[in-house]
Amino acid sequence: MLYSDSTAVAFAHYPKTAGSSLSAWIRAALPDAREVAPGDPHIAVRDALVQAGLVSSGARTGLGRVRFTIARAATRLLTGRKLLPPVVATRPGTRIIGVIREPFEMLVSLYEFWRRHPFPVEPPQPLIRAARTDTFRAFAALAVDGRQLPDYRQFFDVGGLFWPDTRLLDFASLEPALMQVCDELGISQRPLLKRLNAAPRTKHCLGAYRAEAGPLVFRIRSYFGWYYDEGVRVMLRGDCAGRTTA
């Protein structure tokens, strides 16, 4: 995550959603923007806010801590999600920008990027190893069934403390959406948005990947259900439809 102290604007970078291009743009538009967690550009919003000192994690002690531990275990068992401790804002008014992309397309792009990327040393992360050595189906199954990749809801802390001040841009209409959020946040410096770290201009053969994935397509859709149910309605497209509710 990049964070600008002067404007209280943060950029949360989800993989393969034009993050390199937007990071360069943020640094040019907001020169004081700093990396919250150097070496970890894809840190989730909630963790990044804690590391940046923008929120403090609500530590629990005694009986309260025991109750929270039980509640967290029950939530994990029933929903498969981790119940996070409460946080308190230390700098209210922080605005967060992110980008979301059609999940299947994003997974294909991530798979192809990691597969071709010339890492100086082979990464140890299981999901990256799967992309480099295994089929797309195995990679996608590890991402969603193995929960090796957070969904958008988890990553952007949907419903969390700063969710009302989070603006998610539509990857498919990134430039007009970016101009829309600039108008809303009062960002007057608007450098050229360059195309960095992008896939080759030939389009992904999504049909072939869907055929390979088979029934896994439905599990991917379920895992990223928030995107299809809500995300497509709240993301900014630069057409003034925008987001109407937090």
ABEGO torsion letter per residue (X at the ends): XBBBAAAGBBBBBBBGAGAAAAAAAAAAABAABBBABBGBAABBAAAAAAAAGABBBBBBBEAAAAAAAAAAAAAAAAAGBBBBBBBBBABBGBBBBBBBBBAAAAAAAAAAAAAABBBABBBABAAAAAAAABBAAAAAAAAAAAGABBBAAAAAGBGBAAAAABBBBBAABAAAAAAAAAAAAGBABBBBBBBBGBBBABBBBAAAAAAAAEAAAAAAAAAAAAAAAAAAAABBAGAGAEBABX
